[in-house]
Amino acid sequence: MKKFFLLITTVISITAAAQTNSGYAIEFKVNGLKDTTAYLGFYNAEQTYIRDTAHVNGNGQFSFTGKTPLPQGSYFLVLKKIKLIDIMIGPDQHFSVETDTAGLRKPVGNITIKNDLDNKLYYDNLAHLAELSKKAEPHVKILRDTTLKDEAKKKVAQEALKKISEEDMEFKEKIIREHPETMTARLFKTTKPVVVPDPPKRADGSIDSLFQLKYYREHFFDNFDLSDDALIRIEQPLYKKKVNEYLDKLYAQQPDTIIMAITRILQKAKKNPETYRFLMIQLTSKYGTPEYMGLDEVFVWLYYTYYATGEMDSWANEKHKKNLKELADNYCKSLIGKTGPNLIMQDADFQPKSMYDIKTKYTILYFFDHNCGHCRKETPVLVEFYKKNKAKFNVEVYAVDIDTSMADMRAFIKTMGTTWITVNGPRTYLKVHYKEQYDVPSFPTLYILDEKKKIIAKKPPIEKLGDFLTNYEKIQRQKAASAIKQPERVPFDCSKTSVKSQPPKS
């Protein structure tokens, strides 16, 4: 959608601060393989890359070596463009692997690791999982049998699977406890659930209904080290998923709340420049095209707090920052909570029409292009809403056609049967172009303004307008009835670029 996202790519670091300077040497012997080229690949976020190349001799022997240690993570062997066995690269990077061509595809039980605890633990676990899978198979079959009516038998199967799951957890827990520095243990630890205690009772016998949520938020990353860059280089994008789960599921999707949560996790990731950069790129991408309405303000905050202040200058070049600034500036024009600037343009009768002259409770500001196919599809939906809800919600539409042709605009009005205010965008009475006043990335783009012309919705789906206004009015009634009067929220002030000027709200 925005051109700058083409520039948001993960920069692959070749440093490994926690390791020694002894380099790496991984020796392979694959019986039955000869005279070919092998590659050592690795994962980074959701992409795969080649890290090293080796020639396979006539005896199936080859090695990957280097003077600088490999960044820790999950790697894999590639032969003839086919991804084969996984290799854990942890603190110890001098070891050997032996197997045969069949073992490359079915390594469990067919691979020998020498001088490396990490990969021994990893493949021991795969063998253990295979055993547990065989034990679980008859019980799974029972539970999948839709014709089985014997509930007692199902209960026995469920209990058996529970014990098998506990056995798996105990196996991994032992590795985590005894070999915490290995890549395998760190990977296993990320899957450990956070155990949330029961809420304590107050002196009057009541309990804090939010205790468990607060506890879970506080301890969400107990088993996931946001400063461990090795967790970026694993097959599953666990880092991204973990952060998204934290931000999307544990917090209300409101700018102030999300900004507070982001501040916390950035502090954890900041211990390592690589994870700090990775997380910042992830967040910039996530909120550059936000899933929830209004969270574009989070992107604006990220830009002004971390990019405009120079904190990201160690890796973000001027071109990258320029693209981020362009998007932030566009979003700043019309953040939810800001007063929408006035528009004065000619209608179909060449008469000036001011948006501020509209005195209804709500104004729908609708930017469209009569030549746009999507606009021709969406406009009838808006017409239907307008006919049914104009009086119900006390709403008026101020529709801005961005094309210059007045004749075509009149034809569009007639074809669509629009009875609202339609004006011609280029025929403005103001010196400022509408694109300098509102963020209009595509057509149609729609805003909802209240009676004071404050923006209350930005680009909501047209088919959901009725639901939005119903819910909005419900929330407004609740606020009015509340004994605690909260001050009106003020959106981010884009004129302030200092971190100190706008601290995250708690």
N, C-alpha and C positions, 0 to 999 in steps of 0.2 A: 504494500500500500504506500509506504513511504520509502523514497529512494535510499535513505540513510541506512535502512536495515540491511541492505546489501553489503554494507561496510562493517556490520557487527559480526565479526567472525572471531572465533577463539584463537588467541595467539598462543602457539605451543611453546612452552618453556622447556629448555634443555638443562635447567639447573636442578640440583637436588641437594638443598642446603643441609638436610639431616644426614646425609651420607658421607662416607669418607672419599678420598680422592684416588682410591685404588682402581677405579674404572670398573669394567664388567667383562666377563668371559664366560659365555654359555656354550658348552660343547654338546653337539648332537651326534648320535649315531643311529641311523635308521636302516636296518637290514632290509635289503631288497630295493633300496633307492640308490641311484647313481647318476652322475653327470647331468646335473640340472641346477637351477638357481632357487634358493630358499630366501624367504623374507621374514623379518621379525616385525609384526604389526602391533599397534596398540590402539586403545580406545581413548577418545577425548570427547567428553560430553556425549553427543549422539552420533559422532563421526568416528571413522577409523582411518588410521594413517600408517604408512610404512616408516619404521625407524631405522632398520639396518638390512643389509643384503649380504648373502654368503653363497659361495660356490660349493655344491655337493660333489665330492670326489667319487671315484669308482667304488669305494667301500662304504658309501652312504654316510661319510663323515663330513661335518661342516661346523663352523663356529661363528658366533657373533661376538665381536670384541670391540672395546673402545676404552680410551683413556679417562673418559668422564663417566661417572656412574649414571645409569639410566634413571629417569624419574620413576618413582615407585608406582605400581599399579598393576593392572591385569593386561598381559600381552598375549599374543597368539602367533602360531607358525602359519605361514602361507606358502603353498606350493601350487604352481600352475593356476594361480588366481583363486585357489580354493582355501578358505579359512579352515585350519585344522585344530590341533590341540592348543589349549590355553596354558599359559605360563604365568605364575605369580612372580612378580619382580618386587622383592622386599629389600631389607637391609643387606642381605647376603646375595651378591651377584656373581659369584664364581661357583658354578656347579655344572653337572652334566646330565643329559637326558638320553636314555636309550630305549628304543622300541623297534617295531618293524612297520612295514607299509600298512598292514591291517590295524596295528595299534594306533596309527595316526587318526583313524576314524572311530575306533573304539578303544580309547586309551585306558579305561578303567580295568585294572587287572593285567594290562598289557604294556605297562610303561615302568621304567626303572629310573628313579631320581637318585643321584649321588651327590653328597656334600651340600645338600640344601634342605633344611627343615621345612621351610615355607611350602615348597611344592609337594613334599611328602605329606604334610598335613592336608593340603588341598586335595590331593588324590586319594588319601585315606578317607576323607570325608565323602568323596564321590562314591567310593566303594561301599561305605557305610550306608549311604542313601539308597544304593541299589539293593542292599540287603533289607532295609526297612520297607522299600517299595514292594518287595516280594512278600514280606510279612503282612503288609496292608492290603494286598490285592484281593484276598477272599472277603475281607470285611467291606471293602469298597464295593465289591460286586453285590453284596447283600443290600447295602444301602441304595444302590442304583436300580435294584429290582423293583419296578413299579407295581408288580403283581403280588409282592410279598405283603401279607396282612399281619404277620406275627410281629407285634410291637416289641415283645420281649427279646426276640432275636435281633431286631434292629438296635435295641438298647445295648445289647452285648457287643455288637459290632462297633457302635459309637464309642463305647468305653475302651475297646481294644485299640481303636485308632487314636484315641486320646493318649493312651500309654505309649504308643509308637511315636507320637508327636513329642511327648515329654522326653522320650529316649533320645530323639534327635536333638532337642534343645540341650539336654545334659551333655551330649557328645561335643556340641559346639561350645558350650559353656566351659568345659574342661580345657579346650584349646585356648579360649579367650583368657582364662585364668592363668594357665601355665606358660603361654607363649604370646603375651599381649603385644609385643613389638612386631610380630610377623604381619605381613600383608593379609594373610588368610584370616588371622584372628580379628584384625581391624575390620575386614569385610563382614565377618560373622557378627561382630558387635553391632553393626548398623541395623541388623534385623531384630535385635532384642527389643521387646516391647517395654514401654515405660509403665511401671506398676503404680497406679494411682490409689492412694489410701482412702479409706472412708473419711468423710468430713468430721472433724471434731465437734463436740457439742459445746455450745455456749453455756454460761452460768444459768441461764433461764431455760435450758433444755433444747433450745432451737439450734439449727445448724445453718451455716452459710451455704446457700444453694449454689453459689459460684465457686466454692472452694476447689472442687475437682477440676473445673475448667482452668482456674488460675494455676493450680498445681501442674496440670498437664502442659500448659503453655511454658511455665517456668522450667520444666524438666524435659521438654520435647527433644532437645538435642543432647541429652545426657549420654546417649550411646552413639551419637553421630557427631564427629569432630569436624566442624565447619572450617577449621584451619588446616585440615589434612588434605593436601592437594592430590594424594593418591586416590582419594574417593572420586575425583573427577575422571580418572583414567580406569574405569571399570566398565564391563560390558553393558550393564543396565545404567541408565542415567539417574542413579539414585540421588545424587546431589540435587539435581534440578527437581526431581519428584518430591524430595523431602522438603525443600524450601517452598514449593508450591502448595504442598499439603498444609504446612504451617501457616502460610499467608492466606490461603483460600478457605480453609476449613475451621480455623480457630479464631478468626477475627471477623467482625462485621466489615463488609466491603465499603468502607467509608475512608476518605483520604486521611483524616487525622489518625485514625486507628491503625491503618496500614503503615503510615509513616513511622509511627511509634514502634511497630513490630519490626520494620525494616532496620531502624536504627540499632535495635538490639542484635540482630543477626549479623549486621555489617561489623559491629564491634568484635564479634566472635571470629569472623573470617579475616579481620584485619591483621591478626597475628602472623599471617602468611601472605606476602604480597601477591602470590599466585592465586590463592583462593579469594582474596579480596577483589582482585581484578575479575576473576571468573564470575563471582557473585554479582558484581556491579554490572557486568555485561548482561547477565541473565535478567536482572531486575530492570535494566534499561530497555531491553527487548520486550519484557513482559508488560511493562506499563507504557511503553511507546505505542502499543496497540492493545489497550486494556480490554479485558473481557466485560468488565462492569462499568456502567455509565458513571462518569464523574471521577474515575481513577486516573484520567489523564493528568489530573493535578499532582498525582504522585510522581509522574514522569517529570513534570515541571520542577517539583521539589528536588528530585534527584539531580537534574541538570544544574540548577542554581546552587545547590548545596555542595556538590562534589565535582562538577565539571567547570562551572564558571569561576569557582574559587581557585582552580589550579591544582586541586588535590589529585586529580587523575592524570596530570601532565606526564607522569613517568611512562605512561603507555599510550594515552590517547593523543594522537597528533592533531594538528590544527584543522585539517580537513574533516576528520571525524567529529571534532567538537563543533565545527561550523554546521554540519548536518544536524547534530543534536540540537543546537541552538535554534535552527530554523523551525524544527518541529515544536520545541518548547515555546517559541514565540507565537506560532500558530495557535497552540493550545491556550496560551495566556489571553488571547483576545476574548475568549468566551468561556471561561471556567464557570461551572455551576456556582451560583451565589453572587456572581457579578451582575451589575446592571447592564442590560443589553443596550448598545449605542442606538441612537435613533437612525431611521432610514427615511428619506423623503425622495420619492420617485414618481414618475408619471404613470397614470393608469391608462386604460385603453382609450379613454376620451381625452388624453393629453392633459389631464388635470393632476396637480400635485397631491400626493397622498402621503401623509406622515404616519409612521407607525405609532408614534407617541400620542396621536389623536384618538387611537383606539382606547375606549374606556371600559371594555369588558374585563371580567375577572381574570381571564387567561387570553394570551395571544399566542397563536401558533405561527412561528416564523418559518416559512417554507421556501427554500431555495431550489429552483428547478430549471431545467432546460427543455423547452417544448420539442426539441429534436431528439431528446434522450429516450431511448427505448424503455429503460428502467423507470423513468419518470412517468411515461405513459401507462406503465403497469401499476405504479404506486399511487398515482393521483386519484384514480377512481376509488381506491380504498379510503383515501382521505376524504373524498367527497361523501362517501357513505357515512363515515364517522361524523362529519360536519352536519349532515342532514338530521341525523338521529340525536346528536348531542349538543348542538349549538345552544339551545335553551337550557338544557339540563346542567351543563357546566358553565354557562355564560361565557362562551368562547368565540373568538373571531380569528380568522386566518389572514395573515399578511403574506401573500405569495409573491416571490421575486423571480421573474423570468430573466435569466442571465443573457439571453440572445438579443440581438439588436432589432430584429424585425418586429415591428408593431403589428403588421398584418398577420403574421404567423401566430403571434401571441393571441390576437383576437380569435383566430380560427381554433386555437387550442382551447380557449375559454368556452367557445360554443360547443366544440366536440365533447369536452369533458363535463359540461354543464356546471361549471363552477360559478357560484354566486358570491363568493367571498371577494376580498380586495386583492386584485392582481395588478402588479406594477412591473414596469420594464426596467431592469437593473441598470443598463447603460445610461438611461435617461434620468440621471440623478441631479438633485439640486444641491448636493453636498460636494465639497472638494475631495473628500475621502472616499475611496472605492470601498464597496461592501466587503471585499476580501481583506481589507486592512482593518475591518471592524469585527468580522466574524470568521471563525475557522470553518471553511467550506471546502473540504478535500474532495468531495464527489457529489454527484447529483442523483436523487434529491437528498438534501440535508435539511433536517428539521430541528427546531428549538421550541421549547415551551417557556413562555415568560409569564410571570404573575401580574397582578394589577399595577404593581410598581415597576414593571418591566425588568424585574430581576429574573435571571435565567434559572429555571428550576429543573429543566431537563434538556439534555443534549443528545441529539441523534437517537431518540427512542424509536423502536419499531412502530410504524404507523398502525399496524393491526393491534398494537397493545396500548394505544393512547387512552382508551376508556379505562382499562385496568390501572394505568399509571395515575390518572387523575383521581380515580376512586380511592386508591391507596394513599395518594398524597393528601387528599382532603381528610381522610381518616386520621393520618398522623398529625395534621394540623389541629384537628379537634382534640386529640389526646394531649398535645402540647398546651393548648389553651386551657384544658381542664386540670392540668398538673399543678400541684401546689408549689412545685419548684420551678421557677421561671428561669430558663436558660437564655443567655444572651444570644443574639443572632450570630450564626457562624460567619466569619469573614474568610473568603478564599485567599489562597496564597497571593502575596503581593509581588508581582514579577519585577517590580522596580528595585527590589532589594536582593542583592546578590551575595550577601555575606551570610555565612552559617550562623554567626552570632545574632544576626538581625532577626532571624526567624527560627528559633529552636523548635525541635519536634514537640508536638503537643502530647501531653500524657493524660 
